[in-house]
Amino acid sequence: MNYKETLNYLYEHAPMFQQVGSKAYKEGLANTQALDDHLEHPHSAYRTIHVAGTNGKGSCSHTLAAILQSSGYRVGLYTSPHLLDFRERIRINGQPIPESYVVNFVEEQRAFFEPLHPSFFELTTAMAFRYFADEKIDVAVIETGLGGRLDCTNIIQPDLCIITNIGLDHTQFLGDTLEKIATEKAGIIKAKTPVVVGETTAETRPVFTRKAEEIEAQVFFAADDVQILSKEVPTDGKAHAHCIDTPDYSTGVIYQTKTYPDLKAALGGYCQELNTNTILHAVAQLTKIGYRITERDVREGFMHVCEMTGLMGRWQKLCSKPTVICDTGHNVNGMQYITKQLEQCTYDHLHFVIGMVNDKDIHAMLSLLPTNATYYFTKASVQRALPEEVLKEQAQGLGLQGSCYPNVCEAVQAAKAKSLPEDFIFIGGSSFIVADLLTSRDTLNLY
């Protein structure tokens, strides 16, 4: 099989949550442990950092990887989902796993894993761990897929655990209260291993405290010691970041922090202030346990995270006049950050291209959105996509007005046609909407 045929094989034989949702979810670690035994426990060959949370874990994982890369480490990065290509999930120093490795791994291991019927995520996690060992990395930043306690990444013994925050998402698997979800996420905390928790609530904080005490892990609550003193969104390009392949990716922000004055960061979304505080605490803990990280490394990582790791879709600016922004926020917490960010933006009229998947709290997300925007209801090219007509019907009940479009490309084309130079087009609601958008970027002439 070639690379494309191999991916098709994986999508057809290993159910992928990204496409089909709950049918792909497999509770328990039996398959993971069987694969790990067969591959000879590859994750034990390098150091690891484990990152969980409802929102922000992708941004935190990528930024930490960039900082460690700047420090001279050979860094593996495992994240999900991908936006354009499967290989985005598995990177070393920003470079995606080669197509040939994916093809060879599946061909060589299929006789073993086919009888197990692993999920897509179980199989790709095993592939990532083996690839990192084969390439002799120094450290891997590992993002959980779903939850923590039963997530198949949870076989590692990390140097540091990070839990960014807790929100109501994937409640059918993780529980229907913040306390229950926090309990699942707290499952990544390991004995006598430091853990940084970014944000907590009255319901979630006691969960982390109890878990840490039970297994003698030292817990650090980042919100108890806010490192950021102020934030500036520059208008003169001082924090400009040359990210991905587009020089005008983002103007970024400049933070004044207790440790790093004038800290320039490429990621400028509202939620990134909270992520930055979590990352700074994580860096402090890594330094304390012996990682060699200098001030220059921190500055390089924050400034060049997109270039160094391939990160996309976090309040990503695609073009100006009109301003076009996309963001992968896809649950209630994520949409809260997006609406706060939009309130800080200046424009004549807001055009909102939106699509969602069918297992989210649609009503709660829609209820957060501004009623003075024009909406373009659409759907992504995944089986979980909520039909655009259903989305429009629910939105109209909340005073959101707009039209339906069968795919993201047509929705964005319509928004561009109706926009004036001083307008603002936002595209999001789901990671898969952003994926379809970036796939169609050339067609849409978004540069």
Backbone hydrogen bonds, N-H to C=O, Kabsch-Sander energy under -0.5 kcal/mol:
donor,donor_aa,acceptor,acceptor_aa,energy
6,T,2,N,-2.4
7,L,3,Y,-2.4
8,N,4,K,-2.3
9,Y,5,E,-2.2
10,L,6,T,-2.4
11,Y,7,L,-2.8
12,E,8,N,-2.0
13,H,9,Y,-2.7
14,A,10,L,-2.5
17,F,15,P,-0.6
19,Q,16,M,-1.4
20,V,16,M,-2.6
21,G,17,F,-1.6
23,K,20,V,-0.7
24,A,21,G,-2.5
25,Y,22,S,-1.3
27,E,25,Y,-0.5
33,Q,29,L,-2.9
34,A,30,A,-2.2
35,L,31,N,-2.7
36,D,32,T,-2.5
37,D,33,Q,-2.6
38,H,34,A,-2.3
39,L,35,L,-2.3
40,E,37,D,-1.2
41,H,36,D,-3.0
44,S,41,H,-1.7
45,A,42,P,-2.0
46,Y,43,H,-0.9
47,R,138,D,-2.1
49,I,140,A,-2.2
50,H,160,L,-2.3
51,V,142,I,-2.7
52,A,162,I,-3.1
54,T,165,N,-1.9
60,C,56,G,-2.5
61,S,57,K,-2.3
62,H,58,G,-2.6
63,T,59,S,-2.4
64,L,60,C,-2.5
65,A,61,S,-2.3
66,A,62,H,-2.3
67,I,63,T,-2.4
68,L,64,L,-2.6
69,Q,65,A,-2.4
70,S,66,A,-2.3
71,S,67,I,-1.2
72,G,69,Q,-1.6
73,Y,68,L,-2.0
75,V,73,Y,-0.8
76,G,74,R,-0.5
76,G,139,V,-2.7
77,L,91,R,-2.5
78,Y,141,V,-2.4
79,T,77,L,-0.5
79,T,89,R,-1.8
88,E,85,D,-2.3
89,R,86,F,-1.9
90,I,87,R,-1.0
91,R,77,L,-2.2
91,R,89,R,-0.5
92,I,95,Q,-2.2
93,N,75,V,-2.8
95,Q,92,I,-2.3
97,I,87,R,-0.9
97,I,90,I,-2.2
102,V,98,P,-1.7
103,V,99,E,-2.4
104,N,100,S,-2.6
105,F,101,Y,-2.8
106,V,102,V,-2.1
107,E,103,V,-2.3
108,E,104,N,-2.8
109,Q,105,F,-2.2
110,R,106,V,-1.7
112,F,109,Q,-1.2
113,F,109,Q,-2.3
114,E,110,R,-2.4
116,L,113,F,-0.9
117,H,113,F,-1.1
117,H,114,E,-0.9
120,F,15,P,-2.6
123,L,119,S,-2.2
124,T,120,F,-2.6
125,T,121,F,-2.2
126,A,122,E,-1.7
127,M,123,L,-2.1
128,A,124,T,-2.5
129,F,125,T,-2.5
130,R,126,A,-2.2
131,Y,127,M,-2.7
132,F,128,A,-2.6
133,A,129,F,-1.6
134,D,130,R,-2.7
135,E,131,Y,-2.1
136,K,133,A,-1.4
137,I,132,F,-1.8
138,D,74,R,-2.7
139,V,74,R,-1.6
140,A,47,R,-2.3
141,V,76,G,-2.8
142,I,49,I,-3.1
142,I,140,A,-0.7
143,E,78,Y,-2.5
143,E,141,V,-0.6
144,T,51,V,-2.7
149,R,184,E,-2.2
151,D,148,G,-0.8
154,N,151,D,-2.3
156,I,153,T,-1.4
159,D,48,T,-3.1
160,L,48,T,-0.7
161,C,194,P,-2.2
162,I,50,H,-2.5
163,I,196,V,-2.7
164,T,52,A,-2.5
169,D,167,G,-1.2
173,F,170,H,-1.6
174,L,170,H,-2.5
175,G,171,T,-1.5
181,I,177,T,-2.2
182,A,178,L,-2.7
183,T,179,E,-1.9
184,E,180,K,-1.6
185,K,181,I,-2.5
186,A,182,A,-2.8
187,G,184,E,-1.1
188,I,185,K,-1.7
189,I,186,A,-1.7
192,K,215,I,-1.6
193,T,190,K,-1.7
195,V,218,Q,-2.3
196,V,161,C,-2.6
197,V,195,V,-0.5
197,V,220,F,-2.8
198,G,163,I,-2.8
198,G,196,V,-0.5
199,E,164,T,-1.9
205,R,201,T,-2.4
207,V,204,T,-0.6
208,F,204,T,-1.6
209,T,205,R,-2.3
210,R,206,P,-2.6
211,K,207,V,-2.3
212,A,208,F,-2.4
213,E,209,T,-2.3
214,E,210,R,-2.4
215,I,211,K,-1.4
216,E,213,E,-0.8
217,A,212,A,-2.7
219,V,217,A,-0.6
220,F,195,V,-2.9
222,A,197,V,-2.5
222,A,220,F,-0.9
223,A,197,V,-0.5
223,A,198,G,-0.7
224,D,221,F,-1.7
225,D,222,A,-1.5
229,L,227,Q,-0.5
229,L,256,Q,-3.6
230,S,256,Q,-1.4
232,E,254,I,-2.5
240,H,237,G,-1.8
241,A,250,S,-1.6
243,C,241,A,-1.3
243,C,246,T,-0.7
246,T,243,C,-1.9
249,Y,246,T,-1.2
250,S,241,A,-0.7
253,V,265,A,-2.3
254,I,232,E,-2.6
255,Y,263,L,-3.0
256,Q,230,S,-2.5
257,T,255,Y,-0.6
257,T,260,Y,-1.0
258,K,227,Q,-1.9
263,L,255,Y,-2.8
263,L,260,Y,-0.7
264,K,262,D,-0.8
265,A,253,V,-2.8
266,A,302,F,-2.3
268,G,266,A,-0.6
272,Q,269,G,-1.3
273,E,270,Y,-1.3
274,L,271,C,-0.5
275,N,271,C,-1.9
276,T,272,Q,-2.8
277,N,273,E,-1.7
278,T,274,L,-1.8
279,I,275,N,-2.8
280,L,276,T,-2.6
281,H,277,N,-1.7
282,A,278,T,-2.2
283,V,279,I,-2.8
284,A,280,L,-1.8
285,Q,281,H,-1.9
286,L,282,A,-2.5
287,T,283,V,-2.6
288,K,284,A,-1.8
289,I,285,Q,-1.6
290,G,287,T,-1.4
291,Y,286,L,-2.6
293,I,291,Y,-1.1
298,V,294,T,-1.9
299,R,295,E,-2.3
300,E,296,R,-2.7
301,G,297,D,-2.4
302,F,298,V,-2.3
303,M,299,R,-2.2
304,H,300,E,-2.4
308,M,304,H,-2.6
309,T,305,V,-1.8
310,G,306,C,-2.1
311,L,305,V,-0.6
315,W,313,G,-0.8
316,Q,326,C,-2.3
317,K,249,Y,-1.4
317,K,315,W,-0.5
318,L,316,Q,-0.5
318,L,324,V,-3.1
319,C,324,V,-0.9
323,T,423,D,-1.6
324,V,319,C,-2.3
325,I,425,I,-2.6
326,C,316,Q,-2.0
327,D,427,I,-1.6
328,T,313,G,-2.0
335,M,331,N,-2.8
336,Q,332,V,-2.0
337,Y,333,N,-1.6
338,I,334,G,-1.9
339,T,335,M,-2.6
340,K,336,Q,-1.8
341,Q,337,Y,-2.2
342,L,338,I,-2.6
343,E,339,T,-1.7
344,Q,340,K,-0.8
344,Q,341,Q,-1.1
345,C,342,L,-1.2
348,D,422,E,-2.3
351,H,424,F,-3.1
352,F,374,T,-3.1
353,V,351,H,-0.6
353,V,426,F,-3.2
354,I,352,F,-0.6
354,I,376,Y,-2.0
355,G,428,G,-1.5
358,N,384,R,-3.0
360,K,357,V,-1.1
362,I,360,K,-1.8
365,M,361,D,-2.2
366,L,362,I,-2.8
367,S,363,H,-2.2
368,L,365,M,-1.3
369,L,366,L,-1.6
373,A,370,P,-0.6
374,T,350,L,-2.3
375,Y,373,A,-0.5
375,Y,401,Q,-2.4
376,Y,352,F,-2.6
377,F,403,S,-2.5
378,T,354,I,-2.4
382,V,380,A,-1.2
384,R,19,Q,-1.0
385,A,382,V,-1.6
386,L,356,M,-2.9
391,L,387,P,-2.1
392,K,388,E,-2.5
393,E,389,E,-2.1
394,Q,390,V,-2.1
395,A,391,L,-2.4
396,Q,392,K,-2.7
397,G,393,E,-1.2
398,L,395,A,-1.7
399,G,396,Q,-1.7
400,L,395,A,-2.2
401,Q,373,A,-0.5
401,Q,399,G,-0.6
403,S,375,Y,-1.7
405,Y,377,F,-2.6
411,A,407,N,-1.9
412,V,408,V,-2.6
413,Q,409,C,-2.3
414,A,410,E,-2.1
415,A,411,A,-2.2
416,K,412,V,-2.7
417,A,413,Q,-2.1
418,K,414,A,-1.6
419,S,415,A,-0.6
419,S,416,K,-0.8
423,D,420,L,-2.3
424,F,349,H,-2.4
425,I,323,T,-3.2
426,F,351,H,-2.9
426,F,424,F,-0.6
427,I,325,I,-2.1
428,G,353,V,-2.3
429,G,329,G,-0.8
434,V,430,S,-1.6
435,A,431,S,-2.2
436,D,432,F,-2.2
437,L,433,I,-2.2
438,L,434,V,-2.8
439,T,435,A,-2.0
440,S,436,D,-1.4
441,R,438,L,-1.0
444,L,440,S,-2.4
445,N,441,R,-0.7
445,N,442,D,-0.9
446,L,441,R,-1.9
447,Y,445,N,-1.1
